[in-house]
Amino acid sequence: MPMLNFTALLLLLTTASMASAAEPRFARAIMDTPVLNRADFRAVFGGRDGSTVQTDSCGQPRAVEYIAPQGTLFRIEEVLPAQGAAILRVTTNDYPCPAKSGCYIDARSVKLYSTPPAERPRILPPREQILAALEEKAGTRYIWGGNVAAGIKKLTEWYPPVGAVDKGLWQLAGLDCSGLLYEATGGFTPRNTSELVTYGKGVRIADRSATEVAAALRPLDLIVWPGHVMIVLDHGRVIESRLVCGKPDEGVRIRPLGEVLQDLLRTKKGVDSPARKGKEFSIRRWYDSAAKP
């Protein structure tokens, strides 16, 4: 199906609605698709002067929820007119959209369907492939909502910047903490730490020392609490993408496991159940159970 402008899109949806009032409207991502929590893409990518990405005080694009992998299935909830293309308010089984704001995508990133196609296949890569993919991302910048390290080049084509800008930021090239894991697993794992805190099975760490906790860990175990996740690479190293305000290039880094655990145990309590507070952390073991047929 060719890409549609807003008029053609609205006509197609209206025709589908006339054919059957109960007929759902669907879209499938034909590329990695930025998902925002607001409809005004042009304000986010350009602003009033055409040269500004909408960011917070730390320089992060908080309007970005995540980047949906190619093949993601969306249900179209609303079609909104916009300059150059339609913006779609959508929902998806792949991601929990904010209740207050909702999720929005640029219609140019999807193909439309009047009946639902199959959901995106979720295939877990081999353990060693995931570990290699994680290590390759060391040195990648931190981007809020980022889970495609190379970014989305279409964003500078669809919303061309005026003058010299940070193209990496404009194209959302980078990774946040859960986005690092999400990209390495091909979109298999949950996208947010709010889900990762209960993902897999808990590892017993309560009242254990840093040395004892380290001895209990396996590659790909998650050290997680609300708002952040670290990933165990092996018995001596951990990888994470951490936001350092004003220094986005210090994002993905590999750290010694012992150092990480000692630092954590100074300020947080290790718990066996899912960490529910900022002063707690837990270990979640997920790969073995997820890999089972």
C-alpha positions as CSV (number, residue, x, y, z in Angstrom):
1,M,0.0,0.0,0.0
2,P,1.5,3.4,-0.9
3,M,2.1,6.1,1.7
4,L,-0.9,8.4,2.1
5,N,-1.3,12.1,2.7
6,F,-3.8,13.2,5.3
7,T,-6.7,13.6,2.9
8,A,-6.2,10.2,1.4
9,L,-5.8,8.7,4.8
10,L,-9.0,10.3,6.1
11,L,-10.8,9.1,3.0
12,L,-9.6,5.5,3.5
13,L,-10.6,5.5,7.2
14,T,-14.0,7.0,6.5
15,T,-14.6,4.4,3.7
16,A,-13.7,1.6,6.0
17,S,-16.0,3.0,8.7
18,M,-18.8,3.2,6.2
19,A,-18.3,-0.4,5.1
20,S,-18.7,-1.6,8.7
21,A,-19.3,0.7,11.7
22,A,-17.5,-1.9,14.0
23,E,-14.6,-2.4,11.7
24,P,-11.3,-1.6,13.5
25,R,-8.5,0.4,12.0
26,F,-5.0,-0.8,12.1
27,A,-1.5,0.2,11.1
28,R,1.8,-1.7,11.0
29,A,5.2,0.0,11.3
30,I,7.2,-0.2,8.1
31,M,10.2,1.2,9.8
32,D,11.5,1.8,13.3
33,T,8.8,4.3,14.4
34,P,9.1,7.1,17.0
35,V,6.2,7.1,19.4
36,L,5.6,10.4,21.2
37,N,3.3,11.4,24.1
38,R,2.1,14.5,22.3
39,A,0.6,15.1,18.8
40,D,2.6,18.1,17.7
41,F,5.6,16.5,16.1
42,R,6.7,19.7,14.5
43,A,6.9,21.5,17.9
44,V,9.1,18.6,19.2
45,F,11.3,18.5,16.2
46,G,11.8,22.2,15.3
47,G,9.9,24.4,17.6
48,R,9.1,28.0,16.6
49,D,12.4,28.6,14.9
50,G,12.8,25.3,13.2
51,S,16.1,24.6,14.8
52,T,15.2,23.3,18.3
53,V,14.4,19.9,19.7
54,Q,12.0,20.1,22.6
55,T,14.0,19.0,25.6
56,D,13.9,19.2,29.4
57,S,16.5,21.0,31.6
58,C,18.9,18.1,31.1
59,G,18.6,18.3,27.3
60,Q,16.4,15.2,27.0
61,P,13.4,14.8,24.6
62,R,10.8,13.9,27.2
63,A,8.1,13.9,24.6
64,V,9.5,10.6,23.3
65,E,8.0,7.4,24.8
66,Y,10.0,4.9,22.8
67,I,10.8,3.8,19.2
68,A,8.5,1.0,18.0
69,P,10.4,-1.7,16.0
70,Q,9.5,-2.3,12.4
71,G,6.5,-4.6,12.3
72,T,4.8,-3.3,15.4
73,L,1.0,-3.4,15.1
74,F,-1.0,-0.3,16.1
75,R,-4.7,0.3,16.5
76,I,-5.6,3.7,15.2
77,E,-7.7,5.6,17.8
78,E,-7.8,9.0,16.1
79,V,-6.5,10.8,13.0
80,L,-5.2,14.3,13.5
81,P,-4.4,16.7,10.7
82,A,-0.9,18.1,10.6
83,Q,1.3,20.0,8.1
84,G,2.9,17.5,5.7
85,A,1.3,14.3,7.0
86,A,-1.3,13.0,9.4
87,I,-0.5,12.2,13.0
88,L,-2.2,9.1,14.4
89,R,-3.2,8.6,18.0
90,V,-2.6,4.9,18.6
91,T,-2.5,2.0,21.0
92,T,-0.4,-1.1,20.9
93,N,0.0,-4.3,22.8
94,D,3.8,-3.7,22.7
95,Y,3.8,-0.7,25.0
96,P,1.6,0.8,27.7
97,C,0.7,4.3,26.4
98,P,0.3,7.1,29.1
99,A,-3.4,7.3,30.1
100,K,-3.4,11.1,30.2
101,S,-1.6,11.9,27.0
102,G,-1.7,8.8,24.8
103,C,0.7,7.7,22.1
104,Y,1.2,9.4,18.7
105,I,3.0,8.4,15.5
106,D,3.7,10.0,12.1
107,A,1.4,8.3,9.5
108,R,4.4,8.1,7.1
109,S,6.0,5.4,9.2
110,V,3.2,2.9,8.9
111,K,1.1,0.9,6.4
112,L,-2.7,0.9,6.9
113,Y,-5.0,-2.1,7.3
114,S,-8.8,-2.4,7.6
115,T,-8.4,-5.8,9.4
116,P,-5.7,-6.6,11.9
117,P,-2.5,-8.2,10.5
118,A,-0.5,-10.5,12.8
119,E,1.3,-9.1,15.8
120,R,5.0,-8.4,15.5
121,P,6.9,-11.7,16.1
122,R,9.0,-11.6,19.2
123,I,12.1,-13.8,18.8
124,L,14.6,-14.0,21.6
125,P,18.2,-14.0,20.2
126,P,20.8,-16.4,21.7
127,R,22.4,-15.3,24.9
128,E,25.9,-14.8,23.4
129,Q,24.4,-12.6,20.6
130,I,22.6,-10.4,23.2
131,L,25.8,-10.0,25.2
132,A,27.8,-9.1,22.1
133,A,25.2,-6.6,21.1
134,L,25.3,-5.0,24.5
135,E,29.0,-4.6,24.6
136,E,29.0,-3.1,21.1
137,K,27.0,-0.2,22.4
138,A,29.5,0.9,25.0
139,G,30.1,4.7,24.4
140,T,26.7,5.3,22.9
141,R,25.0,8.6,24.0
142,Y,22.1,8.6,26.3
143,I,18.7,9.6,24.8
144,W,15.5,9.6,26.7
145,G,13.1,7.1,25.0
146,G,15.9,5.9,22.7
147,N,16.2,2.2,21.8
148,V,17.8,2.6,18.3
149,A,21.4,3.5,18.8
150,A,21.8,4.6,15.1
151,G,18.7,6.9,15.3
152,I,15.9,7.5,12.8
153,K,17.3,9.4,9.8
154,K,13.7,10.1,8.5
155,L,13.2,12.6,11.3
156,T,15.5,15.1,9.7
157,E,13.9,14.5,6.3
158,W,10.3,14.8,7.5
159,Y,11.1,17.7,9.9
160,P,14.1,19.4,8.3
161,P,16.1,21.5,10.8
162,V,16.9,25.1,10.0
163,G,20.7,25.7,10.3
164,A,23.2,23.7,12.2
165,V,21.7,21.4,14.8
166,D,22.6,18.3,16.9
167,K,21.5,15.7,14.3
168,G,22.0,12.9,16.8
169,L,19.5,14.4,19.2
170,W,17.1,15.3,16.3
171,Q,17.3,11.7,15.0
172,L,17.0,10.2,18.6
173,A,20.3,8.4,18.1
174,G,21.1,6.9,21.5
175,L,19.8,4.6,24.2
176,D,18.2,5.0,27.6
177,C,18.7,2.3,30.3
178,S,15.9,-0.1,29.3
179,G,16.3,0.8,25.6
180,L,19.8,-0.6,25.8
181,L,18.4,-4.0,26.6
182,Y,15.4,-3.6,24.3
183,E,17.6,-3.1,21.2
184,A,20.0,-5.9,22.2
185,T,17.1,-8.4,22.5
186,G,15.4,-7.2,19.2
187,G,12.5,-5.8,21.1
188,F,11.8,-9.0,23.0
189,T,12.1,-7.6,26.6
190,P,9.7,-5.1,28.2
191,R,10.5,-1.5,27.2
192,N,10.2,0.2,30.6
193,T,11.8,-0.4,34.0
194,S,8.2,-0.3,35.5
195,E,7.8,-3.8,33.9
196,L,11.4,-5.0,34.2
197,V,11.2,-4.8,38.0
198,T,8.8,-7.8,37.9
199,Y,10.3,-9.5,34.8
200,G,11.6,-13.0,35.2
201,K,12.3,-14.5,38.7
202,G,13.8,-12.8,41.7
203,V,17.3,-13.9,42.9
204,R,17.8,-14.1,46.6
205,I,20.1,-11.2,47.7
206,A,18.4,-9.9,50.9
207,D,21.0,-9.4,53.7
208,R,23.9,-10.5,51.5
209,S,27.2,-8.7,51.1
210,A,28.4,-7.3,47.7
211,T,30.7,-10.4,47.4
212,E,27.8,-12.8,48.1
213,V,25.5,-11.0,45.7
214,A,28.2,-11.0,42.9
215,A,28.7,-14.8,43.3
216,A,25.0,-15.4,42.8
217,L,24.7,-13.5,39.5
218,R,24.7,-14.8,36.0
219,P,25.1,-13.1,32.6
220,L,22.0,-11.1,31.5
221,D,20.6,-10.9,35.1
222,L,19.1,-7.5,35.7
223,I,20.0,-5.2,38.6
224,V,16.8,-3.1,38.7
225,W,14.8,-0.7,40.6
226,P,12.0,1.8,39.7
227,G,13.6,4.1,37.1
228,H,16.8,2.3,36.2
229,V,18.2,-1.0,35.1
230,M,21.7,-2.4,34.8
231,I,22.6,-5.6,32.9
232,V,25.2,-8.2,34.1
233,L,27.7,-9.1,31.3
234,D,29.7,-11.6,33.3
235,H,31.0,-12.3,36.8
236,G,33.1,-9.1,36.7
237,R,31.2,-6.5,34.6
238,V,27.9,-4.6,34.4
239,I,26.7,-2.4,31.5
240,E,24.2,0.4,31.8
241,S,23.0,3.6,30.1
242,R,22.9,6.3,32.7
243,L,21.8,9.9,32.3
244,V,24.3,12.4,33.5
245,C,22.6,15.8,33.2
246,G,24.2,17.9,30.6
247,K,26.6,15.2,29.5
248,P,24.6,12.8,27.2
249,D,27.7,11.4,25.6
250,E,28.5,9.6,28.9
251,G,25.5,7.3,28.4
252,V,26.4,3.6,27.9
253,R,29.3,2.4,29.9
254,I,30.7,-0.8,31.3
255,R,31.6,-0.9,35.0
256,P,33.1,-3.4,37.4
257,L,30.5,-5.5,39.1
258,G,32.0,-5.3,42.5
259,E,32.2,-1.6,42.4
260,V,28.6,-1.3,41.3
261,L,27.3,-3.5,44.1
262,Q,29.3,-1.8,46.8
263,D,28.0,1.6,45.6
264,L,24.4,0.3,45.5
265,L,24.6,-1.2,49.0
266,R,25.7,2.1,50.5
267,T,22.4,3.8,49.5
268,K,19.9,1.0,48.7
269,K,18.7,-2.2,50.3
270,G,18.8,-5.5,48.3
271,V,15.5,-7.2,48.3
272,D,14.3,-10.6,47.1
273,S,10.9,-9.4,46.0
274,P,10.5,-6.8,43.2
275,A,12.0,-3.4,44.2
276,R,9.1,-1.0,44.7
277,K,11.0,2.0,46.2
278,G,13.9,4.1,45.2
279,K,15.8,2.8,48.2
280,E,15.6,-0.8,47.1
281,F,17.0,-2.9,44.3
282,S,16.5,-6.4,43.2
283,I,18.0,-9.0,40.8
284,R,15.7,-10.4,38.1
285,R,16.7,-13.6,36.2
286,W,14.8,-13.8,33.0
287,Y,16.7,-15.3,30.1
288,D,16.4,-19.0,30.9
289,S,12.6,-18.9,31.4
290,A,12.1,-16.6,28.4
291,A,14.2,-18.9,26.1
292,K,12.0,-21.9,26.9
293,P,9.6,-22.9,24.0
